[in-house]
């Protein structure tokens, strides 16, 4: 309020000076004479009118500025909340990874916009046994350990998701055959090295089987999934805790 009063005082003073200047120039030009009372009125009238009017105007302008700032802040908070809700809706509640729908949406966008890459499907071995023997809480703990191992093993820029109960997927952006094989083997080793002791029991081994396909531009998501699923089935059939990865589908596939 202090600033508003200072601004209003300056505006009133400027009005009074403008009034004096106008009278001093105009009245003599038309043959008139300005006496003492006239000079006094030239000063008082602008001050009496300008000061309250300026005070009200500056006060309203300040209120409008504050309201605009509050509206901008509320809009920013709303946008942030919307982003958080969108992010939450795209994530698996337990692991924090992309959920199935969001993973495949992102994979589809990636296939449309970029070049090479590799899709890995990672499935926990003998997971039903853990649930049956130790309970679902222990099973959830095992899944969290596996999810963390996958995220440690992939590269910066890759993205991962939980696409089923104990099934995960990773897309290795730009990876060629050898790089995809290295990452897949790194995931397998990271999981194998987990020391999992449900309910303080003896260590229970955790392993995963991994099927993968590296691909050139043009392969569709459904083609990638069918090929990666086939390799995962082969890895399971050959004894589990292993990687099966084949060269990519070409654009002509």
C-alpha positions as CSV (number, residue, x, y, z in Angstrom):
1,X,0.0,0.0,0.0
2,X,2.9,2.3,0.7
3,X,4.1,2.1,-2.9
4,X,0.6,2.8,-4.1
5,X,0.4,6.0,-2.0
6,X,3.8,7.1,-3.3
7,X,2.7,6.5,-6.9
8,X,-0.5,8.4,-6.3
9,X,1.3,11.3,-4.7
10,X,3.7,11.5,-7.7
11,X,0.7,11.4,-10.1
12,X,-1.1,14.1,-8.2
13,X,2.0,16.3,-8.2
14,X,2.5,15.7,-11.9
15,X,-1.2,16.7,-12.5
16,X,-0.7,19.9,-10.5
17,X,2.4,20.8,-12.5
18,X,0.7,20.1,-15.7
19,X,-2.2,22.3,-14.6
20,X,0.1,25.2,-13.7
21,X,1.9,24.9,-17.0
22,X,-1.3,24.8,-19.0
23,X,-2.7,27.9,-17.2
24,X,0.6,29.8,-17.5
25,X,0.7,29.2,-21.2
26,X,-3.0,29.4,-22.2
27,X,-4.5,32.2,-20.1
28,X,-2.0,34.9,-21.1
29,X,-2.3,33.8,-24.7
30,X,-6.0,34.6,-24.7
31,X,-5.5,37.9,-22.9
32,X,-6.4,36.8,-19.4
33,X,-4.6,37.3,-16.1
34,X,-4.0,34.7,-13.4
35,X,-4.2,36.0,-9.9
36,X,-3.3,34.3,-6.6
37,X,-6.5,32.4,-6.1
38,X,-6.4,31.1,-9.6
39,X,-2.9,29.7,-9.0
40,X,-4.1,28.1,-5.8
41,X,-7.0,26.5,-7.6
42,X,-4.7,25.3,-10.4
43,X,-2.7,23.4,-7.7
44,X,-5.5,22.2,-5.4
45,X,-8.0,20.9,-8.0
46,X,-5.7,18.5,-9.8
47,X,-4.4,17.2,-6.4
48,X,-8.0,16.7,-5.0
49,X,-9.1,14.9,-8.1
50,X,-5.9,13.1,-9.2
51,X,-4.7,11.7,-5.8
52,X,-7.8,9.6,-5.0
53,X,-8.3,8.6,-8.6
54,X,-4.7,7.6,-8.9
55,X,-4.8,5.7,-5.6
56,X,-7.8,3.7,-6.7
57,X,-6.3,3.1,-10.2
58,X,-2.9,1.9,-8.8
59,X,-4.7,-0.2,-6.2
60,X,-6.8,-1.9,-8.8
61,X,-3.8,-2.5,-11.0
62,X,-2.0,-4.1,-8.1
63,X,-5.0,-6.3,-7.3
64,X,-5.1,-7.3,-11.0
65,X,-1.3,-8.0,-11.0
66,X,-1.7,-10.2,-7.9
67,X,-4.7,-12.0,-9.3
68,X,-2.7,-12.7,-12.5
69,X,0.2,-14.0,-10.5
70,X,-2.0,-16.3,-8.4
71,X,-3.8,-17.5,-11.6
72,X,-0.4,-18.2,-13.2
73,X,0.8,-20.1,-10.1
74,X,-2.5,-22.1,-10.0
75,X,-2.1,-22.9,-13.6
76,X,1.4,-24.1,-13.1
77,X,0.4,-26.3,-10.1
78,X,-2.5,-27.7,-12.2
79,X,-0.2,-28.5,-15.0
80,X,2.3,-30.2,-12.7
81,X,-0.5,-32.2,-11.1
82,X,-1.7,-33.2,-14.5
83,X,1.8,-34.4,-15.4
84,X,2.1,-36.3,-12.2
85,X,-1.3,-38.0,-12.8
86,X,-0.3,-38.8,-16.4
87,X,3.0,-40.2,-15.2
88,X,1.3,-42.3,-12.4
89,X,-1.3,-43.6,-14.9
90,X,1.5,-44.8,-17.2
91,X,3.4,-46.7,-14.4
92,X,3.0,-50.1,-12.9
93,X,1.9,-49.6,-9.3
94,X,4.3,-52.1,-7.8
95,X,7.6,-51.7,-9.7
96,X,7.3,-48.1,-11.0
97,X,8.2,-49.4,-14.5
98,X,6.0,-48.5,-17.5
99,X,2.9,-50.5,-17.5
100,X,2.0,-52.8,-20.4
101,X,-0.1,-50.2,-22.3
102,X,2.4,-47.4,-21.9
103,X,5.4,-49.6,-22.8
104,X,3.8,-50.7,-26.1
105,X,2.7,-47.1,-26.9
106,X,6.2,-45.9,-26.4
107,X,7.6,-48.9,-28.4
108,X,5.2,-48.1,-31.2
109,X,6.3,-44.4,-31.3
110,X,10.0,-45.5,-31.2
111,X,9.5,-47.8,-34.1
112,X,7.9,-45.0,-36.1
113,X,10.5,-42.4,-35.4
114,X,13.9,-44.1,-35.1
115,X,16.3,-46.7,-36.5
116,X,17.6,-49.8,-35.0
117,X,16.9,-51.3,-31.6
118,X,16.3,-54.5,-29.8
119,X,13.3,-55.9,-27.9
120,X,13.9,-58.2,-24.9
121,X,11.3,-60.1,-23.1
122,X,12.4,-61.1,-19.6
123,X,10.4,-63.8,-17.7
124,X,11.0,-64.9,-14.1
125,X,11.8,-68.6,-13.8
126,X,9.8,-70.8,-11.5
127,X,8.0,-67.9,-10.1
128,X,4.9,-69.9,-9.2
129,X,7.0,-71.9,-6.9
130,X,8.0,-68.8,-4.9
131,X,4.4,-67.7,-4.6
132,X,3.2,-71.2,-3.6
133,X,6.0,-71.8,-1.1
134,X,6.5,-68.4,0.5
135,X,3.4,-66.5,-0.3
136,X,2.5,-63.6,-2.6
137,X,4.3,-61.0,-0.5
138,X,7.5,-62.8,-1.0
139,X,6.6,-63.1,-4.7
140,X,6.2,-59.3,-4.8
141,X,9.6,-58.8,-3.2
142,X,11.2,-61.1,-5.7
143,X,9.6,-59.1,-8.6
144,X,10.9,-55.9,-7.1
145,X,14.4,-57.3,-6.9
146,X,14.2,-58.5,-10.5
147,X,12.8,-55.2,-11.7
148,X,15.6,-53.3,-10.0
149,X,18.2,-55.7,-11.6
150,X,16.8,-55.1,-15.1
151,X,16.9,-51.3,-14.6
152,X,20.5,-51.5,-13.4
153,X,21.5,-53.6,-16.4
154,X,19.9,-51.6,-19.3
155,X,21.6,-48.5,-20.7
156,X,20.7,-44.9,-20.4
157,X,18.0,-44.1,-23.0
158,X,16.6,-47.6,-23.0
159,X,13.1,-48.1,-21.6
160,X,11.6,-50.9,-19.6
161,X,8.1,-52.1,-18.6
162,X,6.2,-54.7,-16.7
163,X,4.0,-56.4,-19.3
164,X,2.6,-59.3,-17.3
165,X,2.6,-60.8,-13.9
166,X,6.2,-61.9,-13.8
167,X,7.1,-60.8,-17.4
168,X,9.1,-57.7,-18.2
169,X,10.2,-56.1,-21.4
170,X,13.0,-53.8,-22.4
171,X,13.6,-51.9,-25.6
172,X,17.3,-51.1,-26.3
173,X,17.2,-48.0,-28.4
174,X,19.7,-48.2,-31.3
175,X,21.3,-51.4,-30.2
176,X,22.8,-53.8,-32.7
177,X,23.0,-57.5,-32.3
178,X,26.2,-57.6,-30.2
179,X,25.2,-54.8,-27.9
180,X,21.7,-56.3,-27.4
181,X,23.3,-59.7,-26.5
182,X,25.6,-57.9,-24.0
183,X,22.7,-56.1,-22.3
184,X,20.6,-59.3,-22.2
185,X,23.4,-61.3,-20.6
186,X,24.0,-58.4,-18.1
187,X,20.3,-58.6,-17.1
188,X,20.6,-62.4,-16.7
189,X,23.7,-62.1,-14.5
190,X,22.3,-59.2,-12.4
191,X,19.2,-61.3,-11.5
192,X,21.2,-64.5,-10.9
193,X,23.4,-62.6,-8.4
194,X,20.5,-61.5,-6.3
195,X,20.6,-62.9,-2.7
196,X,17.0,-63.5,-2.1
197,X,16.0,-64.7,1.4
198,X,12.2,-64.6,1.8
199,X,11.1,-64.6,5.5
200,X,14.8,-65.0,6.6
201,X,14.9,-68.5,5.1
202,X,17.8,-70.0,3.1
203,X,18.6,-68.2,-0.1
204,X,16.2,-68.8,-2.9
205,X,17.8,-68.6,-6.4
206,X,16.2,-66.0,-8.7
207,X,16.8,-66.4,-12.5
208,X,15.2,-65.2,-15.6
209,X,14.9,-66.4,-19.2
210,X,15.3,-63.8,-21.9
211,X,14.1,-63.9,-25.5
212,X,15.0,-61.1,-27.8
213,X,15.0,-59.8,-31.3
214,X,17.1,-57.0,-32.8
215,X,15.5,-55.1,-35.6
216,X,16.0,-52.7,-38.5
217,X,13.5,-49.9,-39.2
218,X,10.2,-51.0,-40.5
219,X,9.4,-54.0,-38.2
220,X,6.1,-53.7,-36.5
221,X,5.5,-54.1,-32.8
222,X,3.5,-57.2,-33.3
223,X,6.3,-58.8,-35.4
224,X,8.8,-57.9,-32.7
225,X,6.6,-59.4,-30.0
226,X,6.0,-62.7,-31.9
227,X,9.7,-63.1,-32.6
228,X,10.8,-62.2,-29.0
229,X,8.1,-64.5,-27.5
230,X,9.4,-67.4,-29.7
231,X,12.9,-66.9,-28.5
232,X,11.7,-66.7,-24.9
233,X,9.9,-70.0,-25.3
234,X,13.1,-71.5,-26.7
235,X,15.1,-70.2,-23.7
236,X,12.6,-71.8,-21.3
237,X,12.6,-75.1,-23.3
238,X,16.4,-75.3,-23.2
239,X,16.6,-75.1,-19.4
240,X,15.8,-71.5,-18.3
241,X,18.3,-69.0,-16.9
242,X,19.5,-68.2,-20.4
243,X,19.3,-65.8,-23.3
244,X,18.0,-66.4,-26.8
245,X,18.4,-63.5,-29.2
246,X,18.3,-63.6,-32.9
247,X,19.2,-61.0,-35.6
248,X,16.6,-58.5,-36.6
249,X,13.6,-58.5,-38.9
250,X,14.4,-56.5,-41.9
251,X,12.2,-53.8,-43.4
252,X,11.0,-56.3,-46.1
253,X,9.7,-58.8,-43.4
